[in-house]
Structures are given as structure tokens and as C-alpha cells.
Amino acid sequence: MNKKFLYNILLASFFLLSIVFISCDDTITNSDIDNINIPSKNVSFAKYIQPVFNVKCATSGCHDDITMASGYSLTTWSNAVIPGIVDPFSVETSSLVWRIEAIGAPIMPPIGPKPPLTLNQIKGIKTWISEGAENN
């Protein structure tokens, strides 16, 4: 094989690998998450709620596994569903709902550089809780 052929093979391989790595960016942004419509029933934690928690709550350096603001992480279902914070089937007693709706406490996430939860996200979280806060 000649040097030009090997050079062309290496160049083509680099190009293809670059495309693969660029197209594999699975970062979800605030804009992405705000454009997802959470259904009014059968709300999947994995499909709808966890992505909201990841973008709006955990990635802000607040409710991640390291920072754990107020001793609370929202990085997994088992971290999120803690009695008193998320009470399955009971929106009224879930303090997470009080915080995201600013009922007797400052709103979460706090007003700042990141956009707040949308009405659809709040309704989706409440529906997920009222449906049992399942790990689905």
C-alpha cells in the first residue's frame, strides 16, 4: 500500500469518527426539556420526570448526589421518593409539590439563571405522584 492510500484511509476514518462523536451528544438542555409535552395520564418517571429533575434540579449543582441541597438528591427514583417529600398517591402531602408551587415555602427551583419549571412540568410531576410515583 502506498502512503497516499493510507493517508486517505486515516483521513476518512477520522472524518467518520468525528461524525459519530458529534452526533452522539445526548445532552438535554432547558429548551429541549421545556418543549417536551408531559401527558395528562400514565406519566412515566424515566421518560418525563427524571429528565426534568436532571435538567432543572440536579444539574444546577443543587440536588445532585454530591451537593444534595437540603440533604436531598433528585438523581434517581429512589432518591426522589422519600416519605414526606414525595408521598405516592398524595399530591397534598408531598412537600416537593409545595416547593415547586411555592406553597408556604420559596419556589424551587429558585428564580435565577435557569428557567423555572413550566406549568406542564408541574402538572406532570403532580400527575406522576397522584398515579403512585412509580419507578416506570
QUIHUJO-V341374 format. One record per run of one state. SS is the DSSP state (~ for helix, > for strand, _ for the rest). FROM is the first residue (numbers start at 0). LEN is the number of residues. If there is no record, write none. Layout:
ss=SS from=FROM len=LEN
ss=SS from=FROM len=LEN
This chain:
ss=_ from=0 len=2
ss=~ from=2 len=21
ss=_ from=23 len=6
ss=~ from=29 len=5
ss=_ from=34 len=10
ss=~ from=44 len=14
ss=_ from=58 len=10
ss=~ from=68 len=3
ss=_ from=71 len=5
ss=~ from=76 len=4
ss=_ from=80 len=6
ss=> from=86 len=1
ss=_ from=87 len=2
ss=> from=89 len=1
ss=_ from=90 len=4
ss=~ from=94 len=6
ss=_ from=100 len=18
ss=~ from=118 len=12
ss=_ from=130 len=6
